[in-house]
């Protein structure tokens, strides 16, 4: 999923190359093994071993599509484009962080979100995100997120995609512990594993892929991570815990790079997508994703205006046109009977090196 991992803040796949048949993900995983120091034991979580959560408002249920009506006009947009977020510094000696508490779980276990993606006028495929059962990773309770992107039959004449992305984040504070990408594409078949050390502010990175011309790319390195950063996929769930609308900026780490992800609020808007008509919060997104799908202009996202903050629509300009996605199906899952995370990642980076949590 190179370049599209944040597709949903961005887009989620590499859409170029020539068609070829794909192998199974199981075959890739069998032939590409990370070094032993990156192997980690993942087990089922027994909720009885955790303290009971404090009473919190339950996530809102799925709302049936509203009656057909004339869409509201978007609120006045920001008068000037927000300045690009400054690169975040790294540190190997993180200070004691301030913490903040979310008020509710914005999703349930088993939540399923599906978007239809288009590359220009071409039907690109489908992106599906799932909240899996919580797990225990090396003795630590974790939340488990999984995403899959598959190309459409039409796009497969140009490029085939069957990719998977997974993140395990610590239940206690939502900081990332492990992140994997399984690429099964016409032009690239491989695997990426990142193991995070939040206390040491570093990450061990392994990637190996076979390209369509037969070459093999391989990386094994350790890199500094911006203090308290989210990983690229877990960030798509982290922002849903934030209650306020404006001034949202938080650190992200991906592929040995650090940056500040910034959402600039543009206003309320009612939009219609295949899943129905929804009241949304409209944002301009300033991510810092490198590579083939790096944005060439504004990235816009529309989030459902309710406690779930489900992404309803996204739109981004890239080097080869534009990528758009619209919500086609949403299943909320069952309520989570676990303590809410006590967040450490700041959500307001008003000055370089200075962070505030609200």
C-alpha positions in Angstrom: 0.0 0.0 0.0 2.9 2.3 -0.6 1.7 5.9 -0.7 -1.9 5.2 0.0 -1.8 4.0 3.6 -3.3 7.2 4.7 -5.6 7.4 1.8 -8.3 7.9 3.8 -6.7 10.8 4.9 -5.2 10.3 1.5 -5.7 7.5 -0.9 -4.4 3.9 -0.3 -2.5 2.2 -3.2 0.1 2.5 -5.9 -1.9 2.9 -9.2 0.7 2.5 -11.9 2.5 -0.3 -13.7 1.5 -3.2 -15.9 -0.9 -6.0 -15.1 0.4 -9.4 -13.9 -1.1 -12.2 -11.8 -0.9 -12.0 -8.0 0.2 -14.7 -5.6 -1.5 -15.3 -2.2 -0.6 -13.2 0.8 0.1 -16.5 2.6 2.8 -17.3 0.1 4.4 -13.8 0.5 4.4 -14.2 4.3 6.0 -17.6 4.0 8.8 -16.4 1.8 9.4 -13.1 3.5 10.2 -13.4 7.2 11.4 -10.4 9.3 14.4 -11.0 11.5 13.8 -12.8 14.8 14.1 -9.7 16.9 11.0 -8.3 15.2 8.9 -11.4 15.8 6.4 -10.8 18.6 3.9 -13.0 20.3 0.2 -12.0 19.7 -2.5 -13.6 21.8 -6.2 -13.3 22.5 -7.2 -10.8 25.2 -9.2 -11.8 28.3 -11.3 -8.8 29.2 -11.7 -10.2 32.8 -8.0 -9.3 33.4 -8.7 -5.6 32.9 -10.3 -3.1 35.2 -14.0 -2.2 34.6 -14.4 1.0 32.5 -16.0 4.1 33.9 -19.5 4.7 32.5 -19.3 6.6 29.2 -21.7 7.5 26.5 -22.2 4.7 24.0 -21.3 5.3 20.3 -24.2 6.5 18.3 -26.0 3.8 16.3 -26.1 3.8 12.5 -28.5 6.5 11.3 -30.8 5.6 8.4 -30.3 7.9 5.4 -32.2 11.1 5.7 -35.0 12.0 3.4 -33.9 13.3 0.0 -33.4 17.0 0.4 -31.5 19.8 -1.1 -28.0 19.8 0.3 -27.0 22.6 2.5 -24.5 25.0 1.2 -21.0 24.6 2.7 -20.1 27.1 5.4 -17.7 29.8 4.5 -14.3 28.3 3.9 -11.1 29.5 5.5 -10.1 32.8 3.9 -6.5 31.7 3.4 -4.9 28.3 3.1 -3.3 27.1 6.3 0.5 27.2 6.3 2.0 23.8 5.9 2.8 22.2 9.2 6.5 22.3 10.2 8.5 19.1 10.4 8.4 17.6 13.9 11.7 17.2 15.8 12.8 13.8 17.1 14.1 13.0 20.5 15.6 10.0 22.3 14.7 11.3 25.7 11.0 12.1 25.8 9.7 14.2 28.6 6.9 13.3 30.9 3.8 14.0 28.7 0.6 15.7 29.6 -2.4 13.3 29.1 -6.0 13.8 28.1 -9.1 11.5 28.3 -11.5 10.9 25.5 -15.2 10.9 26.5 -16.4 7.8 24.6 -15.4 5.0 22.2 -16.1 6.3 18.7 -16.3 2.7 17.3 -17.2 -0.8 18.4 -15.4 -4.1 18.0 -16.3 -5.5 14.6 -16.8 -2.0 13.1 -16.6 -2.2 9.3 -16.2 0.8 7.0 -16.2 0.4 3.2 -15.3 3.1 0.6 -15.5 2.9 -3.1 -12.4 4.5 -4.6 -12.1 6.2 -8.0 -8.9 7.2 -9.9 -10.1 10.0 -12.1 -13.1 8.6 -13.9 -11.9 5.0 -13.5 -13.5 2.8 -10.8 -10.4 2.0 -8.7 -11.6 -0.5 -6.2 -12.7 -0.8 -2.6 -11.1 0.0 0.8 -12.4 -1.8 3.8 -11.4 -1.0 7.4 -12.2 -3.3 10.4 -11.8 -3.0 14.2 -10.7 -6.5 15.2 -10.9 -8.1 18.6 -8.4 -6.6 21.1 -5.3 -8.7 21.6 -2.3 -9.1 23.8 1.1 -8.2 22.2 4.1 -9.4 24.2 2.0 -9.2 27.4 0.5 -5.7 26.6 -3.2 -5.3 25.8 -3.6 -3.7 22.4 -6.3 -2.5 20.0 -6.2 -4.2 16.7 -7.0 -2.3 13.4 -7.0 -3.9 9.9 -7.5 -2.5 6.4 -7.7 -4.1 3.0 -7.6 -2.5 -0.4 -8.6 -4.4 -3.6 -8.6 -3.1 -7.1 -11.7 -3.2 -9.3 -11.9 -5.6 -12.2 -11.6 -2.6 -14.5 -8.4 -1.3 -12.9 -6.9 -4.8 -12.9 -6.4 -4.5 -16.6 -3.8 -1.8 -15.7 -2.7 -2.7 -12.2 -3.8 -5.3 -9.6 -3.9 -4.7 -5.9 -4.7 -6.9 -3.0 -3.0 -5.2 0.0 -3.5 -5.5 3.8 -2.4 -3.0 6.5 -2.5 -3.8 10.2 -1.8 -1.8 13.4 -1.7 -2.8 17.0 -1.8 0.2 19.4 -1.5 0.1 23.2 -4.9 0.1 24.9 -3.6 2.2 27.8 -2.7 5.2 25.6 -3.2 4.4 21.9 0.5 4.6 21.2 1.7 2.3 18.4 3.5 -1.0 19.2 3.5 -2.8 15.8 2.5 -2.0 12.3 2.5 -4.3 9.2 1.8 -3.8 5.5 1.4 -6.8 3.2 1.7 -5.8 -0.5 0.4 -8.0 -3.2 0.4 -5.9 -6.3 1.3 -6.2 -10.0 4.5 -4.2 -9.5 5.5 -5.1 -6.0 5.0 -8.1 -3.7 6.4 -7.9 -0.2 6.0 -7.1 3.5 6.8 -4.3 5.9 7.1 -4.6 9.7 7.6 -1.7 12.1 8.1 -2.4 15.9 7.7 0.8 18.0 9.4 1.6 21.3 7.2 4.5 22.6 9.3 5.0 25.8 12.6 5.1 23.8 11.1 7.2 21.0 12.4 4.9 18.3 11.2 2.3 15.8 12.8 -0.8 14.2 11.9 -1.0 10.5 12.0 -4.0 8.2 10.8 -4.2 4.6 11.4 -6.6 1.8 9.7 -6.7 -1.6 10.2 -8.3 -5.0 9.6 -5.9 -7.9 8.0 -6.8 -11.3 11.5 -6.7 -13.0 12.8 -9.3 -10.6 14.8 -7.0 -8.4 14.6 -7.4 -4.6 14.5 -4.4 -2.2 15.3 -4.9 1.4 15.6 -2.5 4.4 16.5 -3.1 8.0 17.1 -0.1 10.2 16.3 1.7 13.5 15.1 5.3 13.5 14.2 8.0 16.0 10.4 8.7 16.3 8.8 12.0 17.2 7.9 11.8 20.8 4.4 10.3 21.3 3.7 10.0 17.5 0.9 7.9 16.0 1.6 5.4 13.3 0.2 6.1 9.8 -2.8 3.7 10.1 -3.6 4.0 13.8 -3.8 7.8 13.2 -7.0 7.2 11.2 -8.7 6.0 14.4 -6.9 8.3 16.8 -8.5 11.5 15.4 -11.9 10.0 16.0 -11.4 10.3 19.7 -10.9 14.1 19.5 -14.0 16.0 20.5 -13.2 19.5 19.2 -13.5 20.7 15.6 -10.6 23.1 15.0 -6.9 23.4 15.5 -6.2 19.7 15.2 -2.5 18.9 14.7 -0.7 15.8 15.9 2.6 14.0 15.2 2.8 10.9 12.9 5.7 8.5 12.0 5.9 6.5 8.8 8.7 4.9 6.9 11.4 6.5 9.1 10.0 10.0 8.7 8.2 12.2 11.1 5.7 15.0 10.4 2.8 16.9 11.9 -0.6 16.0 10.5 -2.9 19.0 10.3 -6.7 19.3 9.8 -8.1 22.7 9.0 -11.8 23.1 9.7 -13.8 24.5 6.7 -17.3 24.2 8.0 -20.5 22.0 8.1 -21.9 20.4 5.0 -24.6 17.9 4.2 -23.5 15.5 1.4 -24.9 12.5 -0.3 -22.8 9.4 -0.9 -23.8 5.8 -1.8 -24.4 5.0 1.9 -26.9 7.8 2.2 -27.1 11.5 3.2 -25.0 12.7 6.1 -24.3 15.9 8.0 -20.5 16.2 7.9 -17.6 18.3 9.1 -15.5 19.4 6.1 -11.7 19.7 6.6 -8.6 20.4 4.5 -5.9 17.9 5.4 -2.2 18.6 5.3 -0.5 15.2 5.6 3.1 14.6 4.8 3.1 11.4 2.8 6.0 10.9 0.4 6.0 8.8 -2.8 4.0 8.3 -5.9 0.7 9.4 -4.3 2.1 12.4 -2.5 -0.6 15.1 -2.7 -0.1 17.8 -5.4 -2.7 20.1 -3.9 -5.3 20.2 -1.2 -6.6 17.0 0.3 -10.2 17.3 1.5 -12.1 15.0 3.9 -15.7 15.0 5.1 -16.2 13.4 8.5 -19.6 12.4 9.8 -20.8 15.0 12.3 -21.6 12.7 15.2 -19.5 10.8 17.9 -18.3 8.2 15.4 -16.6 10.8 13.1 -16.6 8.2 10.3 -14.9 9.4 7.1 -17.7 9.9 4.5 -15.7 11.3 1.6 -12.1 12.1 0.7 -10.6 13.8 -2.3 -6.9 14.3 -3.2 -5.0 15.5 -6.2 -1.9 13.4 -7.1 0.7 13.3 -9.8 -1.4 11.3 -12.2 -4.8 12.9 -11.7 -7.0 12.7 -8.6 -8.2 10.0 -6.2 -11.6 10.1 -4.5 -13.5 7.8 -2.2 -17.0 7.7 -0.9 -18.6 5.7 1.9 -20.7 2.8 0.6 -21.3 0.9 3.9 -20.9 1.3 7.6 -21.4 -1.3 10.4 -20.8 0.1 13.9 -19.8 -3.1 15.7 -20.6 -3.9 19.3 -19.9 -1.6 22.2 -16.5 -1.9 23.8 -16.5 -2.9 27.5 -12.9 -1.9 28.1 -11.3 1.2 29.8 -10.8 4.1 27.5 -7.2 5.0 26.6 -5.6 7.8 28.5 -4.1 9.7 25.5 -0.5 11.0 25.5 -0.3 12.1 21.9 -0.9 15.9 21.8 -3.6 17.3 19.5 -2.5 20.9 19.3 1.1 21.6 18.1 0.8 25.4 18.0 4.6 26.0 18.0 7.6 23.9 17.0 8.6 21.7 20.0 5.6 22.9 22.1 2.5 20.6 22.4 -0.8 21.0 24.1 -3.5 18.4 24.6 -7.1 19.5 24.9 
